[in-house]
Amino acid sequence: MNATLTDKEFEQFQSLIYQQVGIKLDTPKKSLLTSRLGKRLRELQLPSYQAYYDRVCAKGGEEELTQLVDLISTNKTDFFREPGHFDFLREQVLSQVQATRSLRIWSSASSSGEEPYTIAMTLTDAIPDRSRWDIKVLASDISTRVLAKAAAGIYDDERVAQLPQDVVRRHFLRGKGEQTGKFKVRKHLSEMIAFRRINLMAPAFPIKTPLDVIFCRNVMIYFDRSTQATLMGKFYRYLRPGGYLFIGHSESLQWIEHQFTYVKPTIYQKPEA
């Protein structure tokens, strides 16, 4: 099977992906889409990209749409990526919620789990009386594939090699036998986190309690300004007054409409009432 992705078919996928998940695929991404979907066409023994598009859009095609999103999603991340955010969480946010000892954090693009587990490690190491706190971390992603990996909490040794050995000892179990070379996050981390598939383009999110912190890092680079502004409006509603939004270092709110107060590069706050 040597199907060719025509310009018309590419435009159909562009529109579908933008409508469903807000990702804008520019023309240079046509070759990327061709290669990533080509393997799926062969697995399904479909004769053309049009046939695959029709399957995704047909009644009952929701599961295949999830597969499509998985194929185009970029899920590169690391433990303690952009460490200044975790320093701020430890040094500023914790002091502000000390009186209530309650904390709600959303890792809104958690990928394979490194970000929410880093949040949990940061909090565990910073709070000596952790059992007296009410802490919940919601970790979500559009990709069910990476969410399953995140929930399993198992990583190859090269993923944890960047971490100090004392951090690895405190927070990971080292695999033995057939699991040699693997590391699994310890129960005290996994119990803090709930994993759930959430589409950031949904009109509302399944979140009932106001959030103290939202991590949304290196996501907006895939959205146009209109989509970015809409998302910022939704995040604003779900944060408590005084809550914080963390974005990626390659991102900025400078050119979009929003109600947040600038704190420092990549950190914004919802003003107090």
C-alpha positions as CSV (number, residue, x, y, z in Angstrom):
1,M,0.0,0.0,0.0
2,N,1.6,3.3,-1.2
3,A,-1.1,5.8,-0.7
4,T,-0.5,9.5,-1.3
5,L,-1.9,12.2,1.0
6,T,-3.5,14.7,-1.4
7,D,-3.7,18.4,-0.6
8,K,-7.5,18.1,-0.3
9,E,-7.1,15.2,2.2
10,F,-4.5,17.1,4.2
11,E,-6.9,20.1,4.4
12,Q,-9.6,17.7,5.7
13,F,-7.3,16.4,8.4
14,Q,-6.2,20.0,9.2
15,S,-9.8,21.0,9.8
16,L,-10.7,17.9,11.8
17,I,-7.7,18.1,14.1
18,Y,-8.2,21.9,14.7
19,Q,-11.9,21.4,15.5
20,Q,-11.3,18.5,17.8
21,V,-8.1,19.4,19.8
22,G,-7.2,22.9,18.7
23,I,-3.9,21.9,17.1
24,K,-3.1,23.9,13.9
25,L,-1.2,21.8,11.4
26,D,0.6,24.1,9.0
27,T,1.4,23.1,5.4
28,P,5.0,22.0,6.3
29,K,3.5,19.4,8.6
30,K,2.0,17.5,5.7
31,S,5.0,15.2,5.4
32,L,4.8,14.5,9.2
33,L,1.1,13.6,9.0
34,T,1.8,11.4,5.9
35,S,4.4,9.4,7.7
36,R,2.6,9.1,11.0
37,L,-0.7,8.0,9.5
38,G,0.9,5.8,6.8
39,K,1.6,3.1,9.4
40,R,-1.9,3.2,10.7
41,L,-3.3,2.8,7.2
42,R,-1.2,-0.3,6.7
43,E,-2.3,-1.7,10.1
44,L,-6.0,-1.2,9.1
45,Q,-5.4,-2.3,5.5
46,L,-7.0,0.8,4.1
47,P,-6.3,1.9,0.5
48,S,-6.1,5.6,1.0
49,Y,-5.9,8.5,3.5
50,Q,-9.5,9.4,2.4
51,A,-10.7,6.0,3.6
52,Y,-9.0,6.6,6.9
53,Y,-10.5,10.0,7.3
54,D,-14.0,8.6,6.5
55,R,-13.5,5.9,9.2
56,V,-12.5,8.5,11.8
57,C,-15.5,10.7,11.0
58,A,-18.0,7.8,10.7
59,K,-20.4,6.9,13.5
60,G,-18.5,5.0,16.1
61,G,-15.2,6.5,15.0
62,E,-14.5,8.1,18.4
63,E,-11.9,5.5,19.3
64,E,-10.1,5.9,16.0
65,L,-10.1,9.7,16.5
66,T,-8.3,9.1,19.8
67,Q,-5.7,7.0,17.9
68,L,-5.3,9.8,15.4
69,V,-4.7,12.3,18.2
70,D,-2.2,9.9,19.7
71,L,-0.3,9.7,16.4
72,I,0.1,13.5,16.0
73,S,0.8,14.3,19.6
74,T,4.3,15.3,20.7
75,N,5.0,14.0,24.2
76,K,8.6,14.9,24.9
77,T,9.2,15.8,28.6
78,D,11.6,15.2,31.5
79,F,11.5,15.1,35.3
80,F,12.1,18.6,36.8
81,R,11.9,20.2,33.4
82,E,12.0,24.0,33.8
83,P,13.0,23.7,37.5
84,G,12.1,27.3,38.4
85,H,8.4,26.4,38.5
86,F,9.0,23.7,41.1
87,D,11.2,26.2,43.1
88,F,8.2,28.6,43.0
89,L,5.8,25.9,44.0
90,R,7.9,25.0,47.0
91,E,9.0,28.5,48.1
92,Q,5.9,30.6,47.3
93,V,2.8,28.6,46.8
94,L,3.2,26.3,49.8
95,S,3.7,29.3,52.1
96,Q,0.5,30.8,50.9
97,V,-1.6,27.7,51.6
98,Q,0.1,26.9,54.9
99,A,-3.0,28.0,56.9
100,T,-5.4,25.7,55.1
101,R,-2.9,22.8,54.4
102,S,-5.0,22.2,51.2
103,L,-3.6,22.2,47.7
104,R,-5.2,21.4,44.3
105,I,-2.9,21.3,41.3
106,W,-3.7,20.5,37.6
107,S,-1.0,19.2,35.2
108,S,-3.1,19.8,32.1
109,A,-0.7,18.3,29.6
110,S,0.9,15.6,31.7
111,S,2.2,13.5,28.8
112,S,4.0,10.4,30.1
113,G,3.8,11.6,33.7
114,E,7.1,13.2,34.4
115,E,5.5,16.5,35.3
116,P,2.9,15.4,37.8
117,Y,5.3,13.0,39.5
118,T,7.8,15.9,39.8
119,I,5.1,18.0,41.4
120,A,4.4,15.1,43.8
121,M,8.2,14.7,44.6
122,T,8.5,18.4,45.2
123,L,5.6,18.5,47.6
124,T,6.7,15.3,49.4
125,D,10.2,16.6,50.0
126,A,9.1,20.1,51.0
127,I,6.3,19.1,53.5
128,P,7.6,17.3,56.7
129,D,4.1,16.5,57.9
130,R,2.6,15.5,54.6
131,S,-0.1,13.3,56.2
132,R,-1.7,16.4,57.8
133,W,-2.2,18.0,54.4
134,D,-5.0,17.6,51.8
135,I,-3.2,17.5,48.5
136,K,-4.6,16.3,45.2
137,V,-2.9,16.5,41.7
138,L,-5.0,16.0,38.6
139,A,-2.9,14.9,35.6
140,S,-4.6,15.0,32.2
141,D,-3.7,14.6,28.6
142,I,-5.5,14.3,25.2
143,S,-3.6,11.1,24.5
144,T,-4.8,7.9,26.1
145,R,-1.6,6.2,25.1
146,V,0.7,8.4,27.2
147,L,-1.9,8.6,30.0
148,A,-1.7,4.8,30.4
149,K,2.1,5.0,30.5
150,A,1.9,7.8,33.1
151,A,-0.5,5.9,35.3
152,A,1.7,2.9,35.3
153,G,4.6,5.0,36.5
154,I,7.4,2.8,35.1
155,Y,10.4,4.4,33.5
156,D,13.6,3.2,31.8
157,D,16.8,3.9,33.6
158,E,17.8,6.7,31.2
159,R,14.7,8.6,32.1
160,V,15.7,8.7,35.8
161,A,19.4,9.0,35.2
162,Q,19.2,12.8,35.3
163,L,17.9,12.7,38.9
164,P,20.1,12.8,42.0
165,Q,20.6,9.3,43.5
166,D,19.0,10.3,46.8
167,V,15.8,11.4,44.9
168,V,15.7,8.1,43.1
169,R,16.1,6.2,46.3
170,R,13.3,8.1,48.0
171,H,10.8,8.1,45.2
172,F,11.4,5.0,43.0
173,L,11.6,1.3,43.3
174,R,14.4,-0.3,41.3
175,G,13.3,-3.2,39.1
176,K,14.8,-6.7,39.5
177,G,15.0,-9.8,37.3
178,E,13.0,-9.2,34.1
179,Q,12.4,-5.6,35.3
180,T,16.1,-4.8,35.6
181,G,16.7,-1.3,34.1
182,K,13.2,-0.2,35.0
183,F,12.1,2.2,37.8
184,K,8.6,2.4,39.3
185,V,7.4,5.4,41.2
186,R,6.6,4.7,44.8
187,K,3.1,4.5,46.2
188,H,3.4,7.8,48.1
189,L,3.6,9.6,44.8
190,S,1.1,7.7,42.8
191,E,-1.6,8.0,45.5
192,M,-1.4,11.8,45.2
193,I,-2.3,11.8,41.5
194,A,-5.4,11.1,39.5
195,F,-5.0,10.6,35.8
196,R,-7.8,11.5,33.4
197,R,-8.2,12.2,29.7
198,I,-9.3,15.8,29.2
199,N,-9.5,17.6,26.0
200,L,-8.5,21.3,26.5
201,M,-10.9,22.3,23.7
202,A,-13.9,21.0,25.7
203,P,-16.3,23.8,26.8
204,A,-16.0,22.7,30.4
205,F,-13.7,20.5,32.5
206,P,-14.6,17.9,35.0
207,I,-13.1,19.9,37.9
208,K,-15.3,20.9,40.9
209,T,-12.9,22.5,43.3
210,P,-11.1,25.7,42.5
211,L,-7.4,25.1,41.7
212,D,-4.3,26.6,43.3
213,V,-2.0,26.0,40.4
214,I,-2.4,25.0,36.7
215,F,0.6,23.7,34.8
216,C,0.1,24.2,31.0
217,R,3.6,24.2,29.6
218,N,4.6,23.9,26.0
219,V,1.1,23.4,24.8
220,M,0.0,26.8,23.5
221,I,2.8,26.7,20.9
222,Y,0.4,24.4,18.9
223,F,-2.5,26.8,19.1
224,D,-3.4,29.9,17.2
225,R,-4.0,33.1,19.2
226,S,-7.8,32.8,19.2
227,T,-7.5,29.2,20.7
228,Q,-4.9,30.4,23.2
229,A,-7.2,33.2,24.4
230,T,-10.2,30.9,24.8
231,L,-8.1,28.5,26.8
232,M,-6.7,31.2,29.1
233,G,-10.3,32.3,29.8
234,K,-11.2,28.8,30.9
235,F,-8.1,28.4,33.0
236,Y,-8.9,31.7,34.7
237,R,-12.4,30.4,35.7
238,Y,-11.0,27.2,37.2
239,L,-8.3,28.9,39.4
240,R,-9.1,30.3,42.8
241,P,-8.4,34.0,43.3
242,G,-4.6,34.2,44.0
243,G,-4.0,31.0,42.1
244,Y,-1.1,30.6,39.6
245,L,-0.7,29.5,36.0
246,F,2.6,28.2,34.8
247,I,3.4,28.2,31.0
248,G,6.4,27.1,29.0
249,H,9.5,29.2,28.4
250,S,8.8,29.3,24.7
251,E,5.4,30.8,25.4
252,S,4.0,34.1,26.4
253,L,0.6,35.7,27.1
254,Q,1.8,39.0,25.7
255,W,-0.1,39.0,22.5
256,I,-3.4,37.5,23.6
257,E,-6.3,38.8,25.7
258,H,-6.3,37.6,29.3
259,Q,-7.1,38.7,32.8
260,F,-4.0,37.3,34.6
261,T,-1.4,39.4,36.4
262,Y,2.2,38.9,35.3
263,V,4.4,37.6,38.2
264,K,7.6,36.7,36.4
265,P,8.6,35.0,33.1
266,T,6.2,32.0,32.5
267,I,4.3,32.6,35.8
268,Y,0.9,34.4,36.0
269,Q,-1.6,34.9,38.8
270,K,-5.3,35.3,39.0
271,P,-5.8,38.5,41.1
272,E,-7.2,38.2,44.6
273,A,-10.8,39.2,44.8
